[in-house]
């Protein structure tokens, strides 16, 4: 299949490699640009551990002036991708919750119960809600933000308009919202392919826009999303539209 990958750099390259390994062709069309928040205020130590719900949380520390203070702390990550990013950033004590934010909170509560020091949550500016851990304090620090693309890259738009995209991979609700916005001038063409979504929440704007060929991953991780590609998605019974 020829698949449009909408996630930001550098994760889109990793996804493209995984798709190529499965015999698919990837068209890269990042709809968000991740930017670190320079000198984000981490507050005063000590911290019991670091929490991350995105690989971007770990990457945002690369040039932070207080990075050295954090490297010895344990990192609890929401999933494997974010855990891998933390290890790549230099952290040695990294544990993945292999799930969602609720799983991460339960992991932290079980592992750090009774800790007097708070957890340091390295968060994005746009997020679903606040992360809380029963019995533990959490200091949320925004260390990165996502800037939204205003239009598709020319190659991606042309591929959609010409019907040369079999499916679109969506990794977050924010990127789906960006996709729907960019699709307004080519609504029918952009909504016609199969849409593979990381979560039901991410799929919401596509359903509202009129897309009907939608599949949602069983778990919110890349492996589960790519597993959807083995499923056939029937063509829509009528043309799609944007409200």
N, C-alpha and C positions, 0 to 999 in steps of 0.2 A: 504494500500500500504506500501511497504518497501522503505523508502526514505533516501537518503544520504544527510546529512547536512554538507556543506563545510565551513560555517562561523566560525570565530574565537571564542575561549572561551572569556568571559563566555556567550556570546549571544547564542551560539549553544545549551546550556542547556535549555534556555528559549524556543527556537524554538522547541526542542525535546518535551518539556512538552506540548506545544500547539498542536503538531502533535499527541501525545498520547491521548490528550483530544478529538481529532477528530477520534480516532480509528486507526491511522496509527502507524507504527513502524519506529523508527528513528535510523539510523546508523551514529554516529558522526565521521566526518573526517575533522577536521579543517586544512585548507591549508595555513592559515596565522597566525602568532603569533604577537600580538600587544605589542609593547614596548614603555613605556613612555620615553621621552627625558629628562634626569635628568637636573634640573635647567635651563630649557628653558628660554631664556631672554624675559621677558614680556615687557620690556621697562618701561618708566616712566608714572605714572598716571597723570591726571585722565582719566578714560574711561567712556563712556556713557553706555555701556552694553557689554555683552559677546555674541558672535555668535558661535554656534557649528553646524556642519553638520554631526556629528557622535557621538554616545554615548562615543566613545573612547576619544573625546575631554574633556569631563567632568571627565572621570575616570583618565585621565593622570594627573590631579591636585592633586590626593590623597596625594602624598608625596612631592609636590612642596613646596619649602621653603617660597614662597610668597602667598600661598593659602589663608591665612587669609585676605589679601588685597582685594580679589575678591568676598568673600562670600556675601557681601551686594549688589552686582551689579545685575541688571536684566539680565536674560539669555533668548536669543531668539534662539530656536532650530528648525532645519529643519523639524523634524517630532516627532511623539509620543515617539518612542523608545529613541531618544536622549534627549527629554524632561524628560522622566522618569529617565534616567541616571543622569541628572543634579539634579533632586530632590533627588535622592538617594545619591548624592555626598554632599548634604547639602544646596543647593540653594533653596530659598523659592519663589522668584519671577521668574517664568519660564513660557514662552509662546511658544507654538508650531505653526509653520507655516503650518503644515499638508500638506507638499508638497515637492518641490525640492529647489535648491539653489535660483532660481529666485523668488519663493514664499517667501523665507526667506529674500531676499533683499528688496522685496516690503513691507514686514511686518516691517522691521527695518526702512525703509524710512518713512513709515506712522506714526510709533509710536515715532520716535526720530528726526523728521524733525527739523532742525535749531540748533541741539546740536553742541556746539563748540568742545566738546571732541570727540575723535575718538572711534570707536568700536573695541573691542579686539576679533579677530577671532582665536579661538583655533583650529588649523588645523593639518592635517596629512601630512607627508612628501610626499606621493604620492597622488595627487589629480588632478582632471580634469583640473582645471584652477583657477585663482584667483577670490575671491569673492569681488565684488564691490557693493556699495550702493549709489544710486544717492543722491548727496547733503551732503554726510557724509564721513568722513575719516575712513579708516579701517586699523588697524595694524594687519597683519597676523603673527602669531607665531606658528611655528611647535612644537607641544607638544607630538606627538607620531609618531611612524613609524611601518610599517608592515614588518615582516620578512617572506619570502615565503618558504613553505615546498618544499623539493626536491623530495619527493616520497609520495605515499599514505601510510597510516597506513596499516599494514598487513591485518587486518580484513576487511577494506574497499576494498583493492585490491582484496582479495579473493572473496568478495561478488560480485564485478563487474565482475570478470573473470567467475564466476559460474552462471552469469545471475540472481542473487538474488536481484538485485536493480531495482525497478520499475521506480524510478524517482530521480533526483538530484536537490536540491535547491541551487540556486546561488544568493548571495546578493550583489556582487560588480564585476566590470570588473577585478579588480586585482585578486580576488579569482578565477574567471573564467580562467584568464591567467595561474594561478598556476595549475588549474585542467587540462588544455590542456597540459601543460608541463609534469605533472605527468602521463598523459595518454598515452604518446608516445609509451611505450612498450606494452600497451594493448588497442590500439586505438579503434578497433571495439567494444570491450566489454564496454569501458568507454563512447563511444559516442552513443551507442544503446539505453540507457534508455531515458525516457522523461526528458527534461531539463526545469525547471521552473526558470525564470530569473526576477530579480527585475526591470530591465530596458532594453530597446533595446540596449543601449550602452554596458551593461554587456553581452548581448547575442552575440555580434559581434564576439569574438574569437571562440565561438562554431560554428557559421555558417561558418566561414573561415576554421575551421578544418574539416567540413563535417557533423556535426550533423544536423539532419533534424526535429527531434521531439522537437521543442522549443515553449514554450509559455512565453509571457511577461506580467507582472502584469500591470493592468490598472493604478495604482498609485505606486510610489516608496516606499511602506511600507510593513511591514510583513503581515498585514491582507490581503492586495490585493494579495500578493504572495501566501498565503495559500489558498485564494479563487480559485486560478487556479486549485487546486487539484480536484475540482468537474468536470473539463472538461476532456474528453477522448482525448488522443493523439494517432493518428493512427500510426502503425509501419511504418518505413521508406521503400520506394519502393526498395531500394538497400542498400548494406552494406556501412557503414560509413568509412571514412578514414581520416587520418591526412596528410596534404600536407608536 
